[in-house]
Amino acid sequence: MQIKNNEYVNTINVYTDVVDFLLNDSNLCYFTKEGMYANFKVPVFKTVLTKKGSGENYRYYMNYFRVFSWIICQNGKYSYTQRINGKPLRVITADYYRYLLLKKLLEKEEYFIVLEKFMETVKRIIYMNDKLNKPLYVLTQKNKVLNVKSISFKIILKKLCSHNAEYREYLNIFREFQWIICQQGSFTNIQKINGKAMRVISIDYEKYITIKKLKESH
């Protein structure tokens, strides 16, 4: 598959370059939550990001890192205080598991295939919703979450897959990247659509719109 030189690809490259660099020096990285999170001192992360970011504003990239859940944010802030080795430090925290999954899929040249599968699924859901003039989803949380009828999501994604195992694999990866929002390990939850309680799959619509915008930027 041909990958265009767009801003989304650039954002991924900057993120992985920064984290790769910091992970190579044990003095610059502090692991917490049994190795799930990698914590970096704010001034160090900011300096490395400024160097790797091709002159773009620090906050430009940090905002996208937050939206894509590559860094863990609390109360809308990029950094927070973490006690490391008994000392309080202001840190930026990367989801290390998500970073490893991203790197693995990039190295196997599978990441953009998975991404396109996700983008095409959501695109078709929106198209079918408009074409049929019959609601397949409801937007909640100030239009940040798109809740799709579970059966509709399954049918559309399965049409893009060659077999059921592939469908489950994509669903798992969508969950790990938080492109779909899962609660208590379940892919689905209950939402009201047209006054009726329905089982839905919740898509992070903000991520979809942001990826779409960056993919279209050159």
N, CA, C and O of each residue as an XYZ file, in Angstrom:
872
protein
N       0.837     -1.188      0.000
C       0.000      0.000      0.000
C       0.875      1.241      0.000
O       1.836      1.314      0.766
N       0.563      2.217     -0.841
C       1.357      3.427     -0.922
C       1.016      4.349      0.244
O      -0.150      4.656      0.493
N       2.051      4.781      0.951
C       1.846      5.697      2.065
C       2.238      7.100      1.630
O       3.383      7.336      1.244
N       1.307      8.018      1.688
C       1.590      9.383      1.289
C       2.387     10.097      2.378
O       2.287      9.769      3.560
N       3.163     11.058      1.961
C       3.936     11.861      2.908
C       3.020     12.918      3.503
O       3.041     14.076      3.086
N       2.214     12.512      4.481
C       1.275     13.445      5.080
C       1.636     13.736      6.531
O       2.580     13.165      7.078
N       0.874     14.626      7.137
C       1.196     15.074      8.494
C       0.985     13.975      9.532
O       1.630     13.983     10.580
N       0.090     13.033      9.252
C      -0.099     11.942     10.217
C       1.141     11.059     10.286
O       1.591     10.689     11.371
N       1.688     10.723      9.119
C       2.930      9.936      9.075
C       4.048     10.695      9.768
O       4.823     10.117     10.531
N       4.127     11.983      9.503
C       5.162     12.810     10.122
C       5.018     12.821     11.647
O       6.012     12.737     12.367
N       3.788     12.925     12.129
C       3.536     12.958     13.580
C       3.960     11.652     14.241
O       4.543     11.663     15.325
N       3.668     10.520     13.588
C       4.100      9.220     14.101
C       5.619      9.148     14.146
O       6.190      8.691     15.137
N       6.273      9.592     13.089
C       7.734      9.535     13.026
C       8.378     10.383     14.117
O       9.365      9.972     14.728
N       7.822     11.558     14.357
C       8.369     12.430     15.405
C       8.190     11.777     16.764
O       9.117     11.759     17.574
N       6.997     11.237     17.019
C       6.730     10.589     18.309
C       7.685      9.420     18.556
O       8.302      9.340     19.619
N       7.811      8.523     17.593
C       8.669      7.345     17.793
C      10.144      7.745     17.871
O      10.907      7.127     18.614
N      10.556      8.764     17.121
C      11.943      9.239     17.197
C      12.275      9.769     18.591
O      13.340      9.486     19.137
N      11.356     10.535     19.151
C      11.572     11.117     20.485
C      11.652     10.020     21.544
O      12.585      9.989     22.347
N      10.675      9.128     21.541
C      10.639      8.068     22.562
C      11.806      7.101     22.379
O      12.400      6.664     23.364
N      12.139      6.764     21.147
C      13.307      5.905     20.884
C      14.567      6.510     21.504
O      15.330      5.824     22.184
N      14.767      7.785     21.259
C      15.958      8.478     21.757
C      16.016      8.448     23.287
O      17.064      8.169     23.869
N      14.898      8.734     23.926
C      14.861      8.798     25.389
C      15.003      7.417     26.026
O      15.607      7.281     27.090
N      14.452      6.404     25.382
C      14.541      5.049     25.936
C      15.959      4.486     25.858
O      16.299      3.558     26.592
N      16.776      5.038     24.985
C      18.151      4.550     24.827
C      19.066      4.977     25.963
O      20.195      4.497     26.071
N      18.582      5.877     26.806
C      19.377      6.338     27.964
C      18.565      6.095     29.228
O      17.546      6.752     29.445
N      19.004      5.162     30.059
C      18.262      4.795     31.271
C      18.152      5.952     32.258
O      17.296      5.935     33.142
N      19.005      6.947     32.112
C      18.955      8.109     33.002
C      17.851      9.091     32.606
O      17.531     10.013     33.357
N      17.278      8.888     31.432
C      16.251      9.811     30.938
C      14.849      9.237     31.037
O      13.876      9.939     30.760
N      14.727      7.983     31.424
C      13.432      7.304     31.431
C      13.200      6.593     32.758
O      14.108      5.960     33.297
N      11.977      6.700     33.286
C      11.611      6.069     34.551
C      10.309      5.300     34.334
O       9.296      5.875     33.935
N      10.346      4.006     34.599
C       9.163      3.174     34.376
C       8.324      3.060     35.643
O       8.853      2.950     36.750
N       7.001      3.087     35.458
C       6.061      2.898     36.563
C       4.958      1.950     36.111
O       4.910      1.531     34.955
N       4.070      1.622     37.055
C       2.937      0.716     36.782
C       3.425     -0.604     36.173
O       2.889     -1.082     35.174
N       4.472     -1.185     36.813
C       5.031     -2.470     36.371
C       5.464     -2.427     34.904
O       5.263     -3.384     34.156
N       6.058     -1.306     34.510
C       6.597     -1.183     33.163
C       5.600     -0.749     32.108
O       5.936     -0.684     30.925
N       4.361     -0.448     32.526
C       3.343     -0.041     31.547
C       3.565      1.383     31.052
O       3.276      1.701     29.899
N       4.084      2.243     31.940
C       4.260      3.645     31.597
C       5.730      4.034     31.623
O       6.471      3.641     32.524
N       6.148      4.812     30.625
C       7.501      5.357     30.575
C       7.400      6.851     30.856
O       6.706      7.577     30.145
N       8.098      7.308     31.901
C       8.015      8.697     32.333
C       9.306      9.437     31.993
O      10.405      8.929     32.215
N       9.153     10.649     31.447
C      10.304     11.454     31.054
C      10.204     12.834     31.695
O       9.119     13.412     31.758
N      11.322     13.360     32.168
C      11.334     14.711     32.717
C      10.888     15.699     31.641
O      11.295     15.605     30.483
N      10.051     16.640     32.046
C       9.457     17.571     31.089
C      10.498     18.347     30.273
O      10.387     18.384     29.047
N      11.518     18.976     30.912
C      12.479     19.746     30.109
C      13.240     18.889     29.097
O      13.551     19.344     27.996
N      13.537     17.639     29.483
C      14.269     16.735     28.582
C      13.399     16.355     27.392
O      13.847     16.412     26.248
N      12.148     15.967     27.662
C      11.223     15.597     26.589
C      11.014     16.772     25.645
O      11.016     16.609     24.425
N      10.834     17.955     26.220
C      10.585     19.151     25.416
C      11.782     19.472     24.520
O      11.613     19.839     23.357
N      12.994     19.333     25.069
C      14.214     19.614     24.293
C      14.357     18.650     23.126
O      14.636     19.063     22.000
N      14.163     17.360     23.397
C      14.304     16.341     22.351
C      13.222     16.524     21.288
O      13.500     16.429     20.093
N      11.987     16.788     21.724
C      10.884     16.978     20.776
C      11.133     18.192     19.888
O      10.842     18.153     18.693
N      11.664     19.261     20.456
C      11.958     20.472     19.678
C      12.992     20.177     18.597
O      12.908     20.703     17.487
N      13.965     19.336     18.927
C      15.011     18.986     17.951
C      14.475     18.064     16.860
O      14.835     18.195     15.690
N      13.612     17.132     17.257
C      13.102     16.141     16.300
C      11.915     16.655     15.486
O      11.568     16.080     14.454
N      11.303     17.724     15.949
C      10.034     18.167     15.382
C      10.096     19.093     14.198
O       9.110     19.759     13.884
N      11.214     19.153     13.542
C      11.344     19.930     12.289
C      10.900     21.378     12.440
O      10.341     21.978     11.521
N      11.167     21.927     13.636
C      10.867     23.344     13.843
C       9.436     23.640     14.236
O       9.106     24.787     14.537
N       8.563     22.616     14.240
C       7.170     22.858     14.639
C       7.113     23.203     16.132
O       7.988     22.828     16.913
N       6.067     23.921     16.495
C       5.856     24.276     17.890
C       5.680     23.029     18.751
O       5.012     22.073     18.355
N       6.290     23.056     19.930
C       6.216     21.946     20.884
C       4.772     21.520     21.136
O       4.462     20.329     21.144
N       3.899     22.495     21.339
C       2.505     22.194     21.659
C       1.745     21.600     20.479
O       0.763     20.882     20.668
N       2.192     21.894     19.274
C       1.575     21.320     18.071
C       1.606     19.796     18.149
O       0.589     19.131     17.953
N       2.778     19.258     18.435
C       2.907     17.806     18.519
C       2.286     17.250     19.799
O       1.637     16.205     19.777
N       2.487     17.950     20.908
C       1.967     17.443     22.178
C       0.460     17.277     22.138
O      -0.068     16.334     22.726
N      -0.239     18.167     21.464
C      -1.692     18.068     21.348
C      -2.089     16.785     20.615
O      -3.024     16.095     21.024
N      -1.379     16.470     19.537
C      -1.681     15.243     18.795
C      -1.292     14.006     19.599
O      -2.010     13.005     19.575
N      -0.171     14.060     20.309
C       0.228     12.924     21.153
C      -0.863     12.641     22.185
O      -1.142     11.485     22.503
N      -1.479     13.708     22.707
C      -2.552     13.557     23.695
C      -3.798     12.958     23.049
O      -4.377     12.006     23.573
N      -4.212     13.520     21.902
C      -5.434     13.050     21.226
C      -5.327     11.575     20.875
O      -6.303     10.834     20.998
N      -4.139     11.138     20.434
C      -3.964      9.748     20.020
C      -3.664      8.809     21.189
O      -3.429      7.617     20.989
N      -3.674      9.355     22.417
C      -3.446      8.555     23.640
C      -2.048      7.951     23.688
O      -1.839      6.916     24.322
N      -1.091      8.591     23.023
C       0.299      8.133     23.085
C       0.951      8.608     24.377
O       1.869      7.968     24.891
N       0.471      9.733     24.895
C       0.907     10.186     26.216
C      -0.312     10.241     27.124
O      -1.432     10.474     26.670
N      -0.076     10.024     28.405
C      -1.156      9.985     29.390
C      -1.327     11.375     29.980
O      -0.397     11.923     30.570
N      -2.515     11.944     29.820
C      -2.767     13.293     30.321
C      -3.830     13.271     31.419
O      -4.757     12.462     31.392
N      -3.676     14.167     32.371
C      -4.642     14.293     33.453
C      -5.141     15.733     33.502
O      -4.348     16.675     33.483
N      -6.463     15.898     33.566
C      -7.076     17.223     33.637
C      -6.640     18.119     32.480
O      -6.478     19.328     32.646
N      -6.452     17.518     31.315
C      -6.094     18.282     30.128
C      -4.656     18.750     30.056
O      -4.283     19.458     29.121
N      -3.834     18.363     31.038
C      -2.439     18.813     31.074
C      -1.515     17.747     30.493
O      -1.735     16.551     30.681
N      -0.475     18.197     29.783
C       0.469     17.273     29.167
C       1.359     16.604     30.212
O       1.809     15.475     30.016
N       1.611     17.292     31.308
C       2.530     16.764     32.322
C       1.872     16.759     33.693
O       0.869     17.438     33.919
N       2.449     15.986     34.604
C       1.962     15.963     35.977
C       3.097     15.485     36.876
O       4.148     15.057     36.400
N       2.869     15.564     38.166
C       3.911     15.210     39.130
C       3.829     13.737     39.484
O       2.767     13.230     39.843
N       4.947     13.065     39.382
C       5.054     11.642     39.687
C       6.201     11.457     40.684
O       7.264     12.059     40.533
N       5.981     10.629     41.695
C       7.053     10.371     42.664
C       7.926      9.237     42.136
O       7.471      8.101     42.010
N       9.174      9.552     41.831
C      10.122      8.589     41.278
C      11.370      8.567     42.149
O      11.992      9.600     42.395
N      11.725      7.371     42.610
C      12.861      7.208     43.530
C      12.726      8.105     44.753
O      13.706      8.646     45.265
N      11.477      8.247     45.208
C      11.221      9.017     46.415
C      11.139     10.516     46.218
O      10.885     11.255     47.169
N      11.353     10.980     44.982
C      11.344     12.419     44.719
C      10.204     12.772     43.761
O       9.960     12.058     42.788
N       9.500     13.890     44.045
C       8.454     14.329     43.115
C       9.086     14.950     41.874
O       9.916     15.853     41.980
N       8.687     14.462     40.690
C       9.213     14.980     39.434
C       8.065     15.323     38.497
O       7.059     14.615     38.449
N       8.219     16.404     37.760
C       7.238     16.767     36.737
C       7.585     15.974     35.492
O       8.673     16.126     34.938
N       6.655     15.120     35.044
C       6.973     14.201     33.956
C       5.920     14.226     32.852
O       4.776     14.631     33.059
N       6.342     13.784     31.688
C       5.447     13.452     30.582
C       5.455     11.940     30.477
O       6.522     11.328     30.420
N       4.291     11.337     30.450
C       4.177      9.882     30.530
C       3.667      9.282     29.226
O       2.600      9.644     28.731
N       4.452      8.359     28.685
C       4.051      7.645     27.471
C       3.487      6.282     27.845
O       3.997      5.617     28.747
N       2.435      5.870     27.151
C       1.905      4.526     27.331
C       2.868      3.571     26.629
O       2.856      3.450     25.404
N       3.700      2.894     27.421
C       4.779      2.096     26.855
C       4.255      0.905     26.063
O       4.839      0.541     25.042
N       3.172      0.297     26.513
C       2.601     -0.841     25.794
C       2.104     -0.403     24.419
O       2.325     -1.087     23.420
N       1.432      0.744     24.384
C       0.913      1.247     23.110
C       2.059      1.620     22.161
O       1.977      1.407     20.951
N       3.119      2.177     22.734
C       4.315      2.516     21.945
C       4.935      1.256     21.326
O       5.305      1.258     20.152
N       5.048      0.180     22.120
C       5.633     -1.070     21.610
C       4.773     -1.673     20.505
O       5.296     -2.184     19.514
N       3.451     -1.613     20.676
C       2.544     -2.136     19.647
C       2.671     -1.326     18.364
O       2.696     -1.888     17.269
N       2.752     -0.002     18.502
C       2.929      0.869     17.348
C       4.222      0.542     16.607
O       4.232      0.428     15.381
N       5.316      0.391     17.362
C       6.614      0.079     16.762
C       6.585     -1.282     16.058
O       7.111     -1.433     14.956
N       5.968     -2.256     16.705
C       5.893     -3.612     16.146
C       5.157     -3.613     14.811
O       5.616     -4.217     13.841
N       4.017     -2.935     14.765
C       3.223     -2.902     13.541
C       3.902     -2.080     12.449
O       3.789     -2.398     11.265
N       4.603     -1.030     12.846
C       5.349     -0.227     11.867
C       6.473     -1.047     11.247
O       6.689     -1.007     10.036
N       7.187     -1.794     12.091
C       8.311     -2.603     11.600
C       7.837     -3.730     10.681
O       8.543     -4.121      9.751
N       6.638     -4.246     10.949
C       6.079     -5.306     10.105
C       5.303     -4.730      8.914
O       4.720     -5.463      8.116
N       5.316     -3.392      8.821
C       4.605     -2.680      7.756
C       3.110     -3.021      7.748
O       2.489     -3.144      6.692
N       2.562     -3.168      8.936
C       1.147     -3.503      9.062
C       0.316     -2.366      9.656
O      -0.911     -2.374      9.558
N       0.983     -1.391     10.270
C       0.240     -0.353     10.993
C      -0.737      0.391     10.084
O      -1.904      0.569     10.435
N      -0.259      0.827      8.913
C      -1.114      1.636      8.049
C      -2.219      0.818      7.396
O      -3.242      1.362      6.979
N      -2.007     -0.491      7.310
C      -3.068     -1.379      6.815
C      -4.203     -1.414      7.846
O      -5.380     -1.309      7.501
N      -3.818     -1.563      9.112
C      -4.810     -1.575     10.201
C      -5.518     -0.228     10.281
O      -6.739     -0.161     10.430
N      -4.743      0.829     10.182
C      -5.313      2.179     10.245
C      -6.331      2.401      9.137
O      -7.417      2.925      9.388
N      -5.990      2.005      7.907
C      -6.912      2.181      6.782
C      -8.189      1.366      6.985
O      -9.272      1.784      6.577
N      -8.051      0.200      7.622
C      -9.223     -0.632      7.895
C     -10.164      0.099      8.862
O     -11.383      0.088      8.689
N      -9.586      0.718      9.861
C     -10.376      1.482     10.829
C     -11.052      2.682     10.156
O     -12.249      2.911     10.332
N     -10.269      3.443      9.383
C     -10.797      4.645      8.746
C     -11.903      4.302      7.747
O     -12.914      5.000      7.669
N     -11.707      3.231      6.990
C     -12.701      2.819      5.998
C     -13.981      2.333      6.678
O     -15.081      2.586      6.187
N     -13.838      1.633      7.811
C     -15.010      1.162      8.554
C     -15.868      2.332      9.008
O     -17.083      2.330      8.809
N     -15.238      3.331      9.619
C     -15.987      4.491     10.118
C     -16.585      5.283      8.956
O     -17.722      5.748      9.034
N     -15.820      5.432      7.888
C     -16.305      6.148      6.710
C     -17.569      5.489      6.154
O     -18.530      6.176      5.807
N     -17.566      4.152      6.072
C     -18.730      3.434      5.534
C     -19.930      3.534      6.473
O     -21.073      3.617      6.022
N     -19.667      3.527      7.776
C     -20.754      3.668      8.748
C     -21.458      5.009      8.555
O     -22.686      5.079      8.529
N     -20.670      6.063      8.422
C     -21.239      7.404      8.231
C     -21.982      7.487      6.901
O     -23.059      8.079      6.822
N     -21.402      6.891      5.854
C     -22.039      6.899      4.526
C     -23.366      6.147      4.549
O     -24.370      6.642      4.036
N     -23.374      4.947      5.146
C     -24.596      4.145      5.201
C     -25.655      4.837      6.046
O     -26.844      4.780      5.730
N     -25.232      5.481      7.106
C     -26.166      6.207      7.961
C     -26.880      7.305      7.162
O     -28.094      7.477      7.274
N     -26.115      8.038      6.361
C     -26.693      9.131      5.563
C     -27.520      8.594      4.396
O     -28.582      9.128      4.077
N     -27.018      7.529      3.763
C     -27.700      6.974      2.583
C     -29.044      6.353      2.954
O     -30.042      6.559      2.262
N     -29.065      5.602      4.033
C     -30.279      4.900      4.438
C     -31.263      5.809      5.169
O     -32.432      5.472      5.358
N     -30.747      6.981      5.576
C     -31.567      7.899      6.369
C     -32.166      7.190      7.583
O     -33.293      7.452      8.004
N     -31.362      6.290      8.119
C     -31.773      5.501      9.281
C     -30.586      5.477     10.243
O     -29.519      4.979      9.885
N     -30.750      6.001     11.448
C     -29.597      6.161     12.341
C     -28.910      4.839     12.710
O     -29.530      3.930     13.263
N     -27.623      4.761     12.390
C     -26.810      3.612     12.795
C     -25.976      3.944     14.021
O     -25.381      3.059     14.636
N     -25.936      5.223     14.375
C     -25.089      5.644     15.483
C     -25.665      6.874     16.169
O     -26.586      7.512     15.658
N     -25.115      7.197     17.326
C     -25.455      8.431     18.030
C     -24.159      9.028     18.561
O     -23.298      8.313     19.071
N     -24.030     10.349     18.435
C     -22.854     11.050     18.951
C     -23.117     11.479     20.388
O     -24.187     12.000     20.704
N     -22.129     11.257     21.258
C     -22.245     11.658     22.656
C     -20.974     12.386     23.083
O     -20.033     12.532     22.302
N     -20.963     12.838     24.334
C     -19.817     13.543     24.912
C     -19.351     14.696     24.018
O     -18.187     14.782     23.627
N     -20.298     15.565     23.716
C     -20.031     16.755     22.901
C     -19.442     16.378     21.536
O     -18.492     16.994     21.053
N     -20.038     15.349     20.937
C     -19.658     14.864     19.595
C     -18.246     14.282     19.533
O     -17.651     14.222     18.457
N     -17.708     13.854     20.670
C     -16.370     13.262     20.682
C     -16.410     11.733     20.562
O     -15.404     11.106     20.230
N     -17.569     11.141     20.832
C     -17.708      9.683     20.782
C     -18.868      9.309     19.866
O     -19.984      9.805     20.019
N     -18.584      8.423     18.910
C     -19.577      7.951     17.959
C     -19.948      6.523     18.339
O     -19.135      5.608     18.212
N     -21.189      6.338     18.808
C     -21.661      5.034     19.270
C     -22.447      4.340     18.155
O     -23.533      4.775     17.775
N     -21.872      3.255     17.646
C     -22.453      2.547     16.500
C     -23.151      1.279     16.982
O     -22.647      0.574     17.857
N     -24.309      1.001     16.403
C     -24.974     -0.264     16.714
C     -23.981     -1.397     16.484
O     -23.346     -1.479     15.433
N     -23.858     -2.258     17.470
C     -22.860     -3.327     17.422
C     -22.986     -4.186     16.168
O     -21.985     -4.514     15.532
N     -24.210     -4.548     15.816
C     -24.433     -5.410     14.654
C     -24.026     -4.698     13.360
O     -23.501     -5.333     12.446
N     -24.262     -3.390     13.278
C     -23.899     -2.615     12.087
C     -22.384     -2.539     11.940
O     -21.849     -2.720     10.846
N     -21.695     -2.269     13.050
C     -20.232     -2.193     13.028
C     -19.646     -3.538     12.595
O     -18.742     -3.598     11.760
N     -20.173     -4.603     13.172
C     -19.668     -5.950     12.880
C     -19.842     -6.291     11.397
O     -18.919     -6.805     10.765
N     -21.017     -6.008     10.848
C     -21.282     -6.319      9.438
C     -20.333     -5.550      8.521
O     -19.764     -6.121      7.591
N     -20.164     -4.264      8.783
C     -19.335     -3.426      7.918
C     -17.860     -3.818      8.009
O     -17.186     -3.929      6.985
N     -17.354     -4.028      9.226
C     -15.944     -4.411      9.376
C     -15.689     -5.795      8.789
O     -14.661     -6.019      8.149
N     -16.621     -6.725      9.003
C     -16.431     -8.086      8.480
C     -16.379     -8.109      6.960
O     -15.692     -8.947      6.376
N     -17.106     -7.189      6.310
C     -17.058     -7.113      4.850
C     -15.670     -6.699      4.362
O     -15.293     -6.979      3.225
N     -14.910     -6.024      5.242
C     -13.561     -5.575      4.888
C     -12.495     -6.602      5.280
O     -11.308     -6.404      5.024
N     -12.934     -7.701      5.905
C     -12.004     -8.743      6.354
C     -12.252    -10.041      5.583
O     -13.340    -10.274      5.056
N     -11.226    -10.867      5.533
C     -11.344    -12.123      4.777
C     -11.912    -13.260      5.614
O     -12.451    -14.221      5.066
N     -11.797    -13.162      6.951
C     -12.341    -14.220      7.810
C     -12.571    -13.671      9.217
O     -12.139    -12.562      9.530
N     -13.248    -14.442     10.061
C     -13.653    -13.983     11.387
C     -12.460    -13.705     12.295
O     -12.498    -12.771     13.095
N     -11.406    -14.504     12.179
C     -10.216    -14.305     13.017
C      -9.579    -12.951     12.728
O      -9.092    -12.274     13.633
N      -9.588    -12.570     11.462
C      -9.033    -11.271     11.082
C      -9.874    -10.146     11.681
O      -9.343     -9.143     12.156
N     -11.186    -10.327     11.652
C     -12.095     -9.347     12.250
C     -11.781     -9.151     13.723
O     -11.711     -8.014     14.190
N     -11.591    -10.237     14.463
C     -11.291    -10.144     15.894
C      -9.936     -9.497     16.138
O      -9.764     -8.739     17.093
N      -8.980     -9.796     15.275
C      -7.643     -9.224     15.413
C      -7.694     -7.705     15.235
O      -7.092     -6.962     16.010
N      -8.419     -7.253     14.208
C      -8.546     -5.808     14.000
C      -9.254     -5.150     15.174
O      -8.858     -4.074     15.622
N     -10.295     -5.794     15.670
C     -11.045     -5.244     16.790
C     -10.142     -5.087     18.013
O     -10.220     -4.084     18.723
N      -9.291     -6.073     18.253
C      -8.348     -6.009     19.373
C      -7.378     -4.844     19.220
O      -7.104     -4.126     20.182
N      -6.862     -4.661     18.011
C      -5.904     -3.568     17.781
C      -6.606     -2.219     17.894
O      -6.033     -1.275     18.439
N      -7.832     -2.108     17.390
C      -8.600     -0.871     17.533
C      -8.736     -0.518     19.017
O      -8.627      0.646     19.401
N      -8.977     -1.543     19.845
C      -9.120     -1.321     21.277
C      -7.799     -0.878     21.901
O      -7.772      0.060     22.696
N      -6.696     -1.556     21.540
C      -5.402     -1.239     22.149
C      -4.958      0.186     21.828
O      -4.311      0.836     22.649
N      -5.303      0.671     20.642
C      -4.952      2.054     20.296
C      -6.006      3.056     20.754
O      -5.871      4.259     20.528
N      -7.057      2.551     21.401
C      -8.174      3.368     21.885
C      -8.892      4.093     20.754
O      -9.444      5.175     20.953
N      -8.884      3.489     19.560
C      -9.721      4.010     18.479
C     -11.167      3.664     18.790
O     -12.079      4.419     18.452
N     -11.375      2.521     19.433
C     -12.689      2.246     20.023
C     -12.506      2.250     21.537
O     -11.473      1.830     22.058
N     -13.523      2.729     22.219
C     -13.436      2.912     23.668
C     -14.123      1.737     24.346
O     -15.325      1.532     24.179
N     -13.365      0.976     25.104
C     -13.893     -0.234     25.742
C     -13.942     -0.067     27.248
O     -13.102      0.609     27.840
N     -14.921     -0.681     27.849
C     -15.083     -0.651     29.289
C     -15.003     -2.070     29.843
O     -15.690     -2.973     29.367
N     -14.163     -2.252     30.847
C     -14.034     -3.535     31.549
C     -13.743     -4.693     30.581
O     -14.235     -5.808     30.753
N     -12.931     -4.392     29.562
C     -12.498     -5.447     28.643
C     -13.501     -5.839     27.585
O     -13.194     -6.649     26.711
N     -14.719     -5.268     27.651
C     -15.747     -5.594     26.657
C     -15.665     -4.614     25.492
O     -15.388     -3.431     25.687
N     -15.908     -5.113     24.276
C     -15.888     -4.236     23.110
C     -17.143     -3.369     23.034
O     -17.136     -2.323     22.385
N     -18.215     -3.797     23.689
C     -19.504     -3.117     23.543
C     -19.995     -2.548     24.872
O     -19.514     -2.914     25.944
N     -20.970     -1.638     24.765
C     -21.647     -1.102     25.948
C     -23.077     -0.740     25.545
O     -23.440     -0.844     24.374
N     -23.873     -0.322     26.499
C     -25.281     -0.006     26.229
C     -25.467      1.508     26.128
O     -25.070      2.251     27.026
N     -26.078      1.958     25.023
C     -26.414      3.366     24.832
C     -27.849      3.459     24.324
O     -28.375      2.508     23.745
N     -28.475      4.612     24.548
C     -29.824      4.825     24.022
C     -29.749      5.482     22.651
O     -29.138      6.540     22.496
N     -30.370      4.854     21.660
C     -30.470      5.401     20.306
C     -31.953      5.483     19.950
O     -32.655      4.472     19.938
N     -32.424      6.706     19.660
C     -33.857      6.922     19.397
C     -34.723      6.448     20.563
O     -35.810      5.907     20.366
N     -34.228      6.659     21.766
C     -34.990      6.302     22.956
C     -34.940      4.837     23.336
O     -35.511      4.438     24.350
N     -34.250      4.016     22.517
C     -34.169      2.586     22.792
C     -32.750      2.218     23.250
O     -31.761      2.705     22.703
N     -32.677      1.353     24.261
C     -31.378      0.879     24.729
C     -30.809     -0.104     23.717
O     -31.456     -1.092     23.369
N     -29.597      0.172     23.245
C     -28.970     -0.691     22.246
C     -27.528     -0.970     22.625
O     -26.862     -0.159     23.268
N     -27.062     -2.149     22.206
C     -25.645     -2.488     22.417
C     -24.840     -1.849     21.288
O     -25.133     -2.036     20.107
N     -23.824     -1.095     21.682
C     -23.059     -0.334     20.694
C     -21.552     -0.563     20.866
O     -21.086     -1.030     21.905
N     -20.815     -0.219     19.811
C     -19.363     -0.095     19.867
C     -19.066      1.397     19.793
O     -19.528      2.079     18.878
N     -18.300      1.903     20.749
C     -18.039      3.343     20.845
C     -16.703      3.693     20.200
O     -15.650      3.209     20.617
N     -16.762      4.531     19.189
C     -15.574      4.961     18.458
C     -15.147      6.336     18.952
O     -15.978      7.228     19.122
N     -13.845      6.504     19.182
C     -13.333      7.815     19.548
C     -13.361      8.682     18.291
O     -12.437      8.644     17.479
N     -14.416      9.450     18.142
C     -14.634     10.224     16.919
C     -13.598     11.338     16.762
O     -13.243     11.720     15.647
N     -13.123     11.850     17.893
C     -12.088     12.891     17.840
C     -10.815     12.345     17.188
O     -10.169     13.038     16.401
N     -10.459     11.104     17.518
C      -9.284     10.484     16.896
C      -9.497     10.323     15.390
O      -8.615     10.635     14.590
N     -10.682      9.832     15.017
C     -10.983      9.620     13.602
C     -10.868     10.926     12.822
O     -10.214     10.972     11.781
N     -11.499     11.982     13.318
C     -11.486     13.276     12.631
C     -10.067     13.835     12.562
O      -9.666     14.390     11.539
N      -9.306     13.689     13.649
C      -7.934     14.216     13.680
C      -7.042     13.464     12.702
O      -6.265     14.077     11.970
N      -7.149     12.133     12.687
C      -6.360     11.334     11.734
C      -6.735     11.706     10.300
O      -5.861     11.870      9.449
N      -8.024     11.837     10.038
C      -8.495     12.179      8.699
C      -7.911     13.530      8.263
O      -7.445     13.678      7.134
N      -7.942     14.492      9.155
C      -7.425     15.818      8.834
C      -5.933     15.776      8.545
O      -5.468     16.385      7.581
N      -5.180     15.061      9.373
C      -3.731     14.984      9.182
C      -3.349     14.190      7.940
O      -2.379     14.518      7.257
N      -4.128     13.131      7.649
C      -3.851     12.333      6.463
C      -4.061     13.133      5.184
O      -3.421     12.868      4.166
N      -4.953     14.105      5.239
C      -5.245     14.919      4.068
C      -4.316     16.118      3.942
O      -4.374     16.860      2.961
N      -3.437     16.305      4.969
C      -2.500     17.428      4.947
C      -1.193     16.998      4.318
O      -0.728     15.888      4.573
N      -0.601     17.826      3.521
C       0.641     17.513      2.844
C       1.690     18.542      3.209
O       2.825     18.461      2.738
